[in-house]
Amino acid sequence: MLSIERIKDIETSKQVALLLQGENDRLHKRLEELTREVSKLKGLDEAKQLELEMMRMQEQMGALQRKLFGASSEKRPGDEGDGDKKKEPRTGHGPKEQPELPIVEQTHELPADEMTCSACGGTLAEWEGQYEESQEVTVVERQFMLRKHLRKKYRCTCGACVKTAPAPQKPIPGGRYSTEFAVEVAAQKYLDHLPLERQARIMKREGLAVDSQTLWDQVWALARLYEPTYEKIRKHVLSQEVAHGDETPWYLLKAGGREKWYAWAAACHDAVYFHFDRRRSADAADLWAGYKGWLVVDGYQTYLTLAKRKPPGALKLSYCWAHARRKYVEAEANYPDECKAVLDLIRELYMVEREAPDPMPLKGDEQAQALELRARLRTERSAAIIERIREWSAVQFALPESSLMKAIAYMTNHWHGLTRFLYDPRLPLDNNLVEREIRSLAVGRKNFYGCKSERGLKAAAILYTLIGTAKLQGAEPKAYLLALARAALRDPATALLPIELD
């Protein structure tokens, strides 16, 4: 058989192209014949079958075009606000307030050759206390320095005892790089998503000659210091009455390819925990071992399997309305009227939720009042909206494999879990809390593609966990990493959440 890769001249290429075109035409004719035969066997007339195929193909083509060229946001016109207020026309923007920046004053003097009065020719004198003020934001470049430690020695006159002042503690004992340096590297990778190779190039430009392996050694040393806190965060999340679960692909990079792993996330209102596993089945969900309570998730079958493996009532699932809504957003281009109706109803659900504060971060009487208000709103208003959504879904008709019917099927198949929020005010309407936290991993995956070793997976899980938890607890992540590293160097058993640090 002639290999296409070995064809060199244009005439032979033309002959091959003609042969391929003829074969393609023959296959298309055969496909038409088989389609007609299938139609007869199913009892469908040819025109009806053709209509169904055309509608299916148009929907698939539209979905492909939106995937390639459409906006990635799920927001729709009118999703923000109540829809009645008109936005004021934007007239530009002024300078933003910068309360966090230090203020450094710089005085400017008039050049000597301009100290003459333009009216009388006299010499100008300084007008005490009078200035023309303006502001500018500038930058002072990061600077690496080589700090030389001089550790004094002490001796006794007896000549039997000599002591030396202690050296500063570092993530790698006896190493050359400080704790601050290690935290800077870790924060730039897992907070700012800068690959180590890129960091090394930037550092070289700033005067520091270092390679990516050295930077990785600092990250791994830090991760080992943080392990007790990492485990404490897991226990904290699993101690909550309501938790959120999700997973996303991650990659273990190898020579000549990559191996697909998964980042499993467990979150609550003030903490998030990440765990990597090569499996996506229920066997991989080790982080949920021993958990009892409500788990808010999407419709992935693994969570249902996990719940069935536990004693009855130990693990209860509440499903996410954002996922149900997302499927209608995807179908809206092909079924605008039908989808608009249900999307507007789902929007009403969210508008009701906004009238009560989230009770989970609150404590004591404030939490009790928020739970009471949310329960009342859901009973008086949300329940009626849910019933209207159910009635709407019961009267819809579309092709079995269409995006609209798939969206309806997803919603009805998970209806029990989607309506659990009506009976327990602790439950949120969606799983967006953990999806927001898992977004950091998605950004990192785009920037450095994955990890090069299983130790890298472990370090990534630890650092993403600590950084995500710091954000949820209102702490500055980099400052938290530094304070925790210093505490862990003093006592390796240290395990402190951001809110527990002084």
C-alpha positions, 0 to 999 in steps of 0.5 A: 500500500502506498504511504501518503507520507512518501508521496513527493510529486503533485500528480500522484497527490492529485490521483490519491485525492481523487481516489479518496474523494470517490471512496468518501462519496461511496461511504456517504451513499451507503450511510444514506441507505443504512439510515433509510433502513433503520428508519423503516425498522423503527417505524419512522418515515424518512422525512421525520428521521431526516428532520430529527437528524438535522435538528441534532446536527444543528444543535451539535454545530451550535454547541461547537461554535459556542465552545470555540468562539463564545464567552466562557462566563455563565452570566446572562443579561439581567442576572445582576441586581433586580433588573429594574435599576438602570446602570449609570453611564460610565464616565471614566475612573479616577485614582483608586485609594491606596490605604495599604501603601506607605507614603514617602514624601519627596520635596522638589526645589526650583532650579537655580536658573529659574529663581528670577521673577518674570515680572520685575527680575528680582530673586525669588524667595521660598514661601514657607509652608506652601506646596503644590501637592500631587501623588504617584505610585512607584515601585521599589524593586525586590532586592536579593542580598547575601547576609553574612552572619557573624556568630560570636564565640564565648569561652571560660577562663578555665579553658574547658567550655566554648559556646557559639551564638545560635544560627538563625533557623532555616527550612533546610538546616545548615542551608544557604537560604532563609525562611523568608526566601523559601516562603517567597518561592512557595507563595510565587508558585502556589499563590501567584502561579509562577513556575519555578523555571520562570522564577529562576529566570526572573531572579537571575535578571534581579541578580541572583543566580539560582536553578529551579532544583534549588527552588524546589528544595526550598518548597519541599522543606517548607511543605514538610514543616507544614504537614501537622497544620495540613492534617489539622485543616483536614480534621477541621473540615471533617468536623463540620456539620456541612462540608463541600466536595469537588474534584478536578484533573491534575497531571503527573508529568513524566518523560514522554507524556503525563499521567492523569491524577485528580485533585480532591477538595473538601471545604467548609465556610472557613477552610479548604483541604486538597488531596491528590489521587490517581483514581476518581472512583469512590475508592479514591475518596479517602479524605471523606473516611469517617465523615458524618454530616451533609456533603454538598456536591455536584451530580458525580456518581462517586459521591452517591456510591460513597454515601451508600457505603456508609451506614444509613444517614451517616453521609447525606448529599445535597446537590448544587443548583449552580450545576443544574442551572449551568446545563440550561445556560448551555441549552439556551442558544437552541431553546431560548424561550424554554430555558429563559423560563426556568433560568428566571425561576432559578434566578428567583431562588438566588434572589430569595437567598440574598435576603438572609446572611450566610449563617455558617460563618456566624456564631451564637445568637447571630447564627441562630437568627440567620438560620431562622430567617433563612428557614422562613424565607425558604418555607414562604417563598423558595418552596413555591418557586421549586414547585413552579420549576417542577411543573415547568419540567413536567410539560417540556418536550424536546428530542431525547438526546437534545441539550434541553432534555439532558438538562431536564433529566439531570435536574429530575434525576437529582431532584431529591438532593436539589430540594434538600435545602428547603428542609435544612437552613444550614445547607447552601443553594450551591457548591460554589464555595469549593468551586471558587477554591478549586479555581486556584488549582485550575490556574496553576494547571494552566501555568505549570501543567502539573507536578513532576513527582509524587513529592511534588503532588504532596507539596502542592496539596499542602501549599494550596490547602494552607493558602486557600484556608488563609484566604477563607479566614481573612489572613494574608497568605504569604504572611501566614506562611511565614509566621507558621514556618517560623513557629514550626521551626521552633516546634516541629509539632506546631499546627496552627490555623490562620485565626490561631496565630497572633 
